[in-house]
Amino acid sequence: MIGVFSYALFFVTIASIFAIATLGLNLQWGQCGQFNAGVVGFVAVGAYTQAILTVGANPEFISGIGLPFPLALVASIAITAVVALLIGLLTIRLRSDYLALATFGIAATIQLLLMNLDPLTGGARGIPSIPRPFSGLPPIQFALAFCAITVGLVLVSVFLLGRLVASPYGRLLRAIRDDEVAAASLGKPVARIRVTAFVIGASFMGLAGALYASFVGYVSPFDFLPIMTFQIWAMLIVGGSGSNKGAVLGAYVVWGLWSLSGVAVVSILPTALQTQGGAIQAILIGTLLILMLIGRPMGLVGTYRKSASMRRRPSNPRKLFGRQTP
């Protein structure tokens, strides 16, 4: 019974960490229409910043700062925001597919830097023994305390982003998403708003990475592969783009399917084939995405919107408000 409860805490904690990253992507894509294909890069920046700032003195690394968990968490968000600002300024003129390719390439570059900056990041070995909050508690109490922190941060994130998207700034984001040219023609600072949304969304991804590093206690470049970007995008699409509640729900649903399929792979497949189990998990998530896009393109609780080119027009333009014009 204790084992089941412990695994439930682990599941909720990891799903909540993914939910925070998905909320950041929802601000970028669901509210502002920015196709960020490098989500994993910002998660990695937050995770490594948290690890570097919290580890103690070690002859293998040049950090040894040993900041407390809360201060390192704030610093991780701030540094991720600075990195996102630089990237946003560099890619400010890119749209749709071009922005996706640029952000994907930047995420790959970040991973290569993590692999090669050995004195700072540990290279392929990663950074072990990251201090964890509540480390003096028994394992089950530590898991419960950290789970409470992550769930609480999810609720705070939903509240803050909800207030943001309900504000005039949020309405401006949706105006840019729906018709950027029209928003610019009204004198709105489109470029500045796009960069701001990109930075805020990336900050939540950095927060998710920092929580992951402190929870697991170890990070390496192999933790931040492109498959993580695929997972987070799947969570947003399944839950519902444009909805904060949908982003959180999608994170729990997709991570639940991913976890259950992993257990099934270990239980059913012979040992020789279990190394290919990750492909089965990706296939299942891909199948779920296809079914959602066909049967419910707005997601589980998302808001479906048609682009301007897909809105239906009257078959007879002379018919207005149900009667013919003279």
C-alpha positions in Angstrom: 0.0 0.0 0.0 2.8 2.4 0.9 4.5 1.6 -2.5 1.3 2.5 -4.4 1.0 5.8 -2.4 4.7 6.6 -3.1 4.3 6.0 -6.8 1.1 8.1 -6.9 3.1 11.0 -5.3 5.9 10.5 -7.9 3.3 10.5 -10.7 1.5 13.6 -9.5 4.8 15.4 -9.0 6.2 14.7 -12.5 2.9 15.4 -14.1 2.7 18.7 -12.3 6.2 19.7 -13.4 5.1 18.9 -17.0 1.9 20.9 -16.4 3.9 24.0 -15.6 6.0 23.7 -18.8 2.8 23.1 -20.8 1.2 26.3 -19.3 4.2 28.2 -20.6 3.8 26.7 -24.1 0.1 27.5 -23.9 0.9 31.2 -23.4 3.2 31.2 -26.4 1.1 29.1 -28.8 -2.4 29.0 -27.5 -2.6 32.7 -26.7 0.0 34.3 -29.0 0.4 31.8 -31.8 4.2 31.3 -31.5 5.3 27.9 -32.7 8.1 27.1 -30.2 9.7 23.7 -31.2 12.5 24.1 -28.7 10.6 23.8 -25.4 13.1 21.3 -24.1 15.9 23.8 -24.4 14.3 26.2 -21.9 13.5 23.3 -19.5 17.2 22.3 -19.7 18.4 25.9 -18.9 16.2 26.0 -15.8 17.3 22.5 -14.7 21.0 23.2 -15.1 20.8 26.6 -13.5 19.1 25.1 -10.5 21.7 22.3 -10.3 24.7 24.7 -10.7 23.5 27.1 -8.1 22.6 24.6 -5.5 25.4 22.1 -5.6 28.1 22.5 -3.0 31.9 22.7 -3.4 33.1 20.0 -5.8 36.6 19.8 -7.4 35.0 18.5 -10.6 32.8 21.6 -11.1 33.5 25.4 -11.0 30.3 26.2 -9.2 30.0 25.2 -5.6 27.6 28.2 -4.8 25.2 26.2 -2.6 22.2 28.6 -2.8 19.1 27.6 -0.9 16.3 26.0 -2.9 13.9 29.0 -3.0 16.6 31.5 -4.1 18.0 29.1 -6.7 14.4 28.6 -8.0 14.0 32.3 -8.5 17.4 32.6 -10.1 16.6 29.8 -12.5 13.5 31.5 -13.7 15.4 34.8 -14.1 18.2 33.2 -16.1 15.8 31.3 -18.3 14.0 34.6 -19.0 17.2 36.3 -20.0 18.1 33.4 -22.4 14.6 33.5 -23.8 14.9 37.3 -24.3 18.0 37.0 -26.3 16.5 34.2 -28.4 13.3 36.2 -28.8 15.2 39.3 -30.1 17.1 37.1 -32.5 14.0 35.4 -33.9 11.6 38.3 -33.7 11.0 38.4 -37.5 10.4 34.7 -37.8 6.9 33.2 -38.1 5.3 29.7 -38.1 7.6 27.1 -39.7 10.6 29.3 -39.6 10.3 30.1 -35.9 9.8 26.3 -35.3 13.0 25.5 -37.1 14.9 28.2 -35.4 13.8 27.2 -31.9 14.4 23.5 -32.6 17.9 24.4 -33.7 18.5 26.5 -30.6 17.4 23.7 -28.3 19.8 21.3 -30.1 22.6 23.9 -29.6 21.8 24.2 -25.9 22.1 20.4 -25.5 25.4 20.4 -27.3 26.7 23.2 -25.0 25.6 21.1 -22.0 27.5 18.2 -23.4 30.7 20.1 -23.9 31.0 22.6 -21.1 32.4 20.0 -18.7 33.7 22.2 -15.9 30.3 23.9 -15.6 27.8 21.2 -16.6 29.7 17.9 -16.1 29.4 17.1 -19.8 27.9 13.7 -20.6 28.2 12.7 -16.9 25.8 15.4 -15.8 25.5 16.9 -12.4 24.9 14.4 -9.6 24.0 14.9 -5.9 21.9 18.0 -6.4 20.6 19.1 -3.0 16.9 18.5 -2.5 14.7 20.4 -0.1 13.4 18.4 2.8 16.2 16.0 2.3 16.3 15.3 6.1 12.8 13.8 6.0 12.0 10.2 5.4 11.4 9.3 1.7 7.6 9.2 1.9 7.4 12.6 3.7 9.9 14.1 1.3 7.8 12.9 -1.7 4.6 14.3 0.0 6.2 17.7 0.7 7.7 18.1 -2.8 4.4 17.0 -4.4 2.6 19.7 -2.3 5.1 22.3 -3.6 4.6 21.4 -7.3 0.8 21.2 -7.1 0.8 24.5 -5.3 3.0 26.1 -8.0 0.6 24.7 -10.7 -2.3 26.4 -9.0 -0.4 29.6 -8.6 0.7 29.4 -12.3 -2.9 28.8 -13.4 -4.1 31.8 -11.4 -1.4 34.2 -12.6 -1.8 33.2 -16.3 -5.5 33.3 -15.9 -5.3 36.9 -14.7 -2.9 37.7 -17.5 -5.0 36.4 -20.3 -8.1 38.0 -18.9 -6.4 41.4 -18.9 -6.1 43.9 -21.8 -2.7 42.4 -22.5 -4.2 39.0 -22.9 -6.8 40.3 -25.3 -4.0 41.9 -27.3 -2.2 38.5 -27.4 -5.2 36.9 -28.9 -5.6 39.7 -31.4 -2.0 39.2 -32.6 -2.6 35.4 -32.7 -5.8 35.8 -34.8 -4.6 38.6 -37.2 -1.2 40.1 -36.6 -1.5 42.5 -39.5 -4.7 44.0 -38.2 -3.2 44.4 -34.8 -0.2 46.2 -36.2 -2.4 48.4 -38.4 -4.1 49.7 -35.2 -0.7 50.8 -33.8 -0.1 48.0 -31.4 3.5 47.1 -30.6 3.3 43.6 -32.1 7.1 42.8 -31.9 7.4 43.8 -28.3 4.3 41.9 -27.2 5.5 38.8 -29.1 8.9 38.9 -27.3 7.2 39.5 -23.9 4.9 36.5 -24.4 7.8 34.3 -25.5 9.9 35.3 -22.4 7.0 34.8 -20.0 6.2 31.4 -21.4 9.9 30.3 -21.4 10.1 31.4 -17.7 7.5 28.8 -16.8 9.5 26.2 -18.7 12.6 27.1 -16.7 10.6 26.8 -13.5 9.6 23.3 -14.5 13.2 22.4 -15.3 14.4 23.7 -11.9 11.7 21.7 -10.1 12.7 18.6 -12.0 16.4 19.0 -11.1 15.6 19.5 -7.4 13.2 16.5 -7.3 15.3 14.0 -9.1 18.6 15.2 -7.7 20.5 14.6 -11.0 20.6 16.1 -14.4 22.4 15.1 -17.7 22.0 16.2 -21.3 20.3 13.0 -22.1 17.4 14.0 -19.8 16.5 16.8 -22.3 16.1 15.2 -25.7 13.6 16.4 -28.4 11.1 13.7 -27.2 10.4 16.0 -24.3 9.3 18.8 -26.6 7.0 16.2 -28.3 5.5 15.2 -25.0 4.8 18.8 -23.9 3.2 19.6 -27.3 1.1 16.5 -27.1 -0.1 17.5 -23.6 -1.2 20.9 -24.9 -3.0 19.6 -28.0 -4.7 16.8 -26.0 -5.8 19.1 -23.2 -6.8 22.0 -25.4 -4.8 24.8 -26.9 -5.8 28.2 -25.5 -7.0 26.8 -22.2 -4.9 26.8 -19.0 -7.1 24.1 -17.5 -6.7 22.1 -20.7 -2.9 22.4 -20.5 -2.9 21.0 -16.9 -5.4 18.2 -17.8 -3.5 17.3 -20.9 -0.3 17.0 -18.9 -1.9 14.5 -16.5 -3.6 12.5 -19.2 -0.6 12.2 -21.5 1.9 11.5 -18.7 -0.6 8.9 -17.4 -0.7 7.2 -20.8 3.1 7.4 -21.1 3.6 5.9 -17.6 1.1 3.1 -18.0 2.5 2.1 -21.4 5.9 2.0 -19.8 4.7 -0.3 -17.1 3.0 -2.5 -19.8 6.2 -2.7 -21.8 8.1 -3.9 -18.8 5.4 -6.4 -17.8 4.5 -7.8 -21.2 7.5 -7.6 -23.5 10.5 -10.0 -23.1 13.7 -8.5 -21.7 15.4 -8.5 -25.1 12.7 -6.2 -26.6 12.2 -3.8 -23.7 14.9 -1.5 -25.0 12.5 -0.7 -27.9 9.7 0.1 -25.4 10.2 3.9 -25.8 9.2 3.6 -29.4 5.9 2.0 -28.4 5.2 4.8 -25.9 5.8 7.4 -28.7 3.6 5.5 -31.1 0.8 5.5 -28.5 1.0 9.2 -27.9 1.2 9.8 -31.6 -2.0 7.7 -32.1 -3.7 9.7 -29.3 -2.8 12.9 -31.1 -4.2 11.8 -34.4 -7.4 10.6 -32.8 -7.8 14.0 -30.9 -7.1 16.0 -34.1 -9.7 14.0 -36.0 -12.4 13.7 -33.4 -11.9 16.7 -31.1 -9.4 19.2 -32.6 -10.1 21.7 -29.8 -8.8 19.2 -27.2 -10.5 18.0 -24.1 -11.4 21.4 -22.7 -9.8 23.8 -25.2 -11.4 26.6 -27.2 -11.6 25.8 -30.9 -11.2 28.7 -33.2 -11.2 28.9 -37.0 -8.7 30.9 -38.8 -9.9 33.8 -41.0 -9.5 31.8 -44.1 -11.7 29.0 -42.8 -14.6 31.1 -41.6 -17.7 30.4 -43.6 -19.0 33.2 -45.8 -22.6 33.6 -46.9 -23.2 31.7 -50.2 -25.0 34.8 -51.5 -23.3 38.1 -50.3 -26.5 40.0 -50.9 -28.2 38.1 -48.1 -27.5 39.9 -44.8 -29.3 39.3 -41.5 -31.6 36.8 -43.2 -33.1 39.1 -45.8 -32.0 40.3 -49.3 -30.6 43.8 -49.7 -32.1 45.8 -52.5 
